[in-house]
Amino acid sequence: MGAHVSRTDFEWVYTEEPHATRRKEILEKHPEVKKLYGPDPKLKVIVTLMVLIQASFDIAIWYYFGTKALVYFCSGTFLAMGVHPLAGHFISEHYMFVKGYETYSYYGPLNLLTWNVGYHNEHHDFPYIAGSRLPEVRKIAPEYYENLPYHTSWVKVLWDFVLNPDIGPYARIRRHPKLETESVEVGAS
């Protein structure tokens, strides 16, 4: 199972990353985006609830199935979740699925479970906007996001990563470090 990887090196580019340019254009055209900056006041309550739910789940697993089962679940988290659908977000965000595009968003129902981690282009464009508000960025400035390639299934992302020979460990865009020019003074010894 799996495909032969056809790439042996990254896609090297000399251009600047697109997010700063897009952020500047969006802020000029839609200054109301700045109102979305800052932390989400509901985040503390949500995190507390999630921690309590997770702790309850962990205690139930330990009680009914023992320590080995709990260690299995916890180690799975640290091993990138294996083939679990949510693990697809790790690959979907920065591997090059369409030539020339280095960052991808995911617009699907699993954003509800992952606090909108799928709104990845929006996150790179506006890193100081809370995840709960990232869908609002796309609603305010749809003309900047509708034409970008995106994913609708993290399962398909995993499938393509394993079976498509054009997508693999090297299907990523990398930037060359800027060449520093040395200034040489005339007549200096």
Buried (B, 14 or more C-beta within 10 A) or exposed (E): EEBEBEBEEBBEEEEEEBBEEBBEBBBEEBEEBEEBEEEBEEEEEEEEEEEEEEEEEEEEBBEEEEEEEBEEEEEEEEEEBEEEBEBBBBBBBBBBBEEEBBBBBBEBEBBEEBBBBBBBBBBBBBEEBBBBBBBBBBEBBEEBBEEBEBBEBBBBBBEBBBEBEEBBEBBBBEEEEEEEEEEEEEEEE
